[in-house]
Amino acid sequence: MPVPSSDFKKALKRLPESDKEALLLRAVRRDAELYETFRFELLADVTLGQVQEETADRIHELFTVAVSGRLLNRSLVKALRASVQEAARARRITKNKQLEIDLLVYILRQAIDNYSGQFDSVYDGFFNATARLAARLPALILKSLHEDLWVEYKPELDEVLRQLHGRSKSHHLKFELPWQFQIPE
């Protein structure tokens, strides 16, 4: 990401208001994420809950519409990756780390509730991607959220980890999958 120089800032301050407005409108037309960020910051009717709901709808759509065909395992991996990117995008728009974590938990729930049958497939890409997300999430929670919030995620994560460990593929992972969400004392 380029850092604006002092000359750039001075030139921007000298621009008339109408030129600044035109420049801003042109920028948000080209960059959807920039538009969403300004929309969230400038419009009072766009709330954190609304951004979460819109992102959850896009994630749900990724798992239902984009997942099809004879290469189901591969399309599930793509949907999972795209969903994680949507969660990161929502965090960048709102600057809210808890929103990203809530959406990542939602992604895990989507994968386990709707596609756990694919965990037993000959192809292990979807199981590995789901397990990797589940293994990464506890560290992200401990790093990003206040310790008072850690307890809220423990039952959900413990259940996800239990279900993943219930599959035979969990013994062949190339990374450590925790048995439960360990909250430090």
C-alpha positions as CSV (number, residue, x, y, z in Angstrom):
1,M,0.0,0.0,0.0
2,P,1.6,3.3,-1.0
3,V,2.1,6.0,1.6
4,P,1.0,9.4,0.4
5,S,3.9,11.9,0.2
6,S,3.8,15.3,1.8
7,D,3.7,16.9,-1.7
8,F,0.7,14.7,-2.5
9,K,-1.1,15.8,0.7
10,K,-0.4,19.5,0.0
11,A,-1.7,19.1,-3.6
12,L,-4.8,17.4,-2.3
13,K,-5.5,20.2,0.2
14,R,-5.2,22.8,-2.6
15,L,-7.9,21.0,-4.7
16,P,-11.4,22.6,-4.7
17,E,-14.1,20.7,-2.9
18,S,-15.9,19.7,-6.2
19,D,-12.6,18.1,-7.5
20,K,-12.1,16.3,-4.3
21,E,-15.6,14.9,-4.5
22,A,-15.1,13.8,-8.1
23,L,-11.8,12.2,-7.2
24,L,-13.3,10.3,-4.3
25,L,-16.3,9.1,-6.3
26,R,-14.0,7.9,-9.0
27,A,-11.9,6.0,-6.4
28,V,-14.9,4.2,-4.8
29,R,-16.2,3.2,-8.2
30,R,-13.0,1.4,-8.9
31,D,-12.5,-0.3,-5.5
32,A,-15.5,-2.1,-4.0
33,E,-13.7,-2.5,-0.6
34,L,-13.0,1.2,-0.4
35,Y,-16.7,1.8,-1.2
36,E,-17.8,-0.5,1.5
37,T,-15.4,1.1,4.0
38,F,-16.6,4.6,3.3
39,R,-20.2,3.3,3.3
40,F,-19.7,1.9,6.8
41,E,-17.9,5.0,8.1
42,L,-20.1,7.7,6.5
43,L,-23.6,6.3,6.5
44,A,-25.4,6.1,9.9
45,D,-27.8,3.4,8.7
46,V,-24.9,0.9,7.9
47,T,-24.2,-0.9,11.2
48,L,-21.8,-3.5,12.3
49,G,-24.6,-6.0,12.4
50,Q,-25.6,-5.2,8.9
51,V,-22.1,-5.7,7.6
52,Q,-21.9,-9.0,9.5
53,E,-25.3,-10.1,8.0
54,E,-24.3,-9.2,4.4
55,T,-20.9,-11.0,4.8
56,A,-22.6,-14.1,6.3
57,D,-25.0,-14.1,3.3
58,R,-22.1,-14.0,0.9
59,I,-20.4,-16.8,2.7
60,H,-23.6,-18.8,2.7
61,E,-23.9,-18.2,-1.0
62,L,-20.3,-19.3,-1.6
63,F,-21.1,-22.6,0.1
64,T,-24.3,-23.2,-1.7
65,V,-24.0,-21.7,-5.2
66,A,-20.3,-22.1,-5.8
67,V,-20.2,-25.7,-4.6
68,S,-21.2,-28.1,-7.2
69,G,-20.0,-30.4,-9.9
70,R,-18.1,-33.6,-9.9
71,L,-15.1,-32.1,-8.2
72,L,-17.0,-31.3,-5.0
73,N,-14.1,-31.5,-2.7
74,R,-12.1,-29.0,-4.7
75,S,-15.0,-26.6,-5.0
76,L,-15.5,-26.9,-1.2
77,V,-11.9,-25.9,-0.6
78,K,-12.3,-22.9,-2.9
79,A,-15.5,-21.9,-1.1
80,L,-13.7,-22.2,2.2
81,R,-10.8,-20.1,1.1
82,A,-13.1,-17.5,-0.4
83,S,-15.2,-17.4,2.7
84,V,-12.1,-16.8,4.9
85,Q,-11.2,-13.9,2.5
86,E,-14.7,-12.5,3.0
87,A,-14.3,-12.6,6.7
88,A,-10.9,-10.7,6.4
89,R,-12.5,-8.2,4.1
90,A,-15.3,-7.5,6.7
91,R,-12.6,-6.9,9.3
92,R,-10.7,-4.5,7.1
93,I,-13.9,-2.6,6.4
94,T,-15.1,-2.3,10.0
95,K,-11.7,-2.6,11.8
96,N,-13.5,-5.1,14.1
97,K,-11.5,-8.3,14.9
98,Q,-14.4,-9.9,16.8
99,L,-16.5,-9.7,13.6
100,E,-13.9,-11.6,11.7
101,I,-13.7,-14.3,14.4
102,D,-17.5,-14.6,14.5
103,L,-17.5,-15.1,10.8
104,L,-14.7,-17.7,10.9
105,V,-16.8,-19.6,13.5
106,Y,-19.7,-19.3,11.1
107,I,-17.6,-20.7,8.3
108,L,-16.6,-23.7,10.4
109,R,-20.2,-24.3,11.3
110,Q,-21.2,-24.2,7.6
111,A,-18.5,-26.7,6.7
112,I,-19.3,-29.1,9.5
113,D,-23.1,-28.8,9.5
114,N,-23.6,-29.1,5.8
115,Y,-20.6,-30.9,4.3
116,S,-19.1,-33.1,7.0
117,G,-19.8,-36.1,4.7
118,Q,-17.0,-34.8,2.5
119,F,-14.6,-35.3,5.3
120,D,-14.7,-39.0,4.6
121,S,-13.9,-38.5,0.9
122,V,-10.9,-40.0,-0.7
123,Y,-9.6,-36.5,-1.2
124,D,-8.5,-34.8,1.9
125,G,-8.2,-31.2,0.8
126,F,-11.5,-30.0,2.3
127,F,-10.9,-31.8,5.7
128,N,-7.3,-30.3,5.8
129,A,-8.5,-26.8,5.0
130,T,-11.3,-27.0,7.6
131,A,-8.9,-28.5,10.3
132,R,-6.3,-25.8,9.5
133,L,-8.9,-23.1,10.1
134,A,-10.0,-24.8,13.3
135,A,-6.4,-25.0,14.5
136,R,-5.7,-21.4,13.7
137,L,-8.8,-19.9,15.3
138,P,-7.9,-20.4,19.0
139,A,-4.6,-18.5,18.6
140,L,-6.4,-15.8,16.7
141,I,-9.0,-15.5,19.5
142,L,-6.3,-15.3,22.2
143,K,-4.3,-12.7,20.3
144,S,-7.1,-10.5,19.0
145,L,-9.8,-10.4,21.7
146,H,-10.0,-9.4,25.3
147,E,-9.7,-12.2,27.8
148,D,-13.3,-11.7,29.0
149,L,-14.5,-12.8,25.5
150,W,-12.4,-16.0,25.3
151,V,-14.9,-18.0,27.4
152,E,-17.7,-17.3,24.9
153,Y,-15.9,-19.1,22.1
154,K,-14.8,-22.2,24.1
155,P,-17.9,-24.4,23.8
156,E,-18.3,-23.8,20.1
157,L,-14.6,-24.4,19.3
158,D,-14.4,-27.4,21.6
159,E,-17.4,-29.0,19.7
160,V,-15.8,-28.2,16.3
161,L,-12.5,-29.7,17.4
162,R,-14.2,-32.8,18.9
163,Q,-16.0,-33.4,15.6
164,L,-12.8,-33.0,13.6
165,H,-10.9,-35.4,15.9
166,G,-13.7,-37.9,15.4
167,R,-12.6,-38.4,11.8
168,S,-9.8,-40.9,11.0
169,K,-8.1,-38.2,8.8
170,S,-7.3,-36.2,11.9
171,H,-4.5,-38.7,12.7
172,H,-2.8,-38.0,9.4
173,L,-2.6,-34.2,9.6
174,K,0.7,-32.6,9.0
175,F,0.1,-30.0,11.7
176,E,-1.1,-30.0,15.3
177,L,-4.9,-30.0,15.7
178,P,-5.7,-29.1,19.3
179,W,-8.1,-31.3,21.2
180,Q,-9.8,-28.3,22.9
181,F,-9.6,-24.6,23.1
182,Q,-7.1,-24.0,26.0
183,I,-7.7,-20.8,27.8
184,P,-4.6,-19.6,29.8
185,E,-5.1,-19.1,33.5
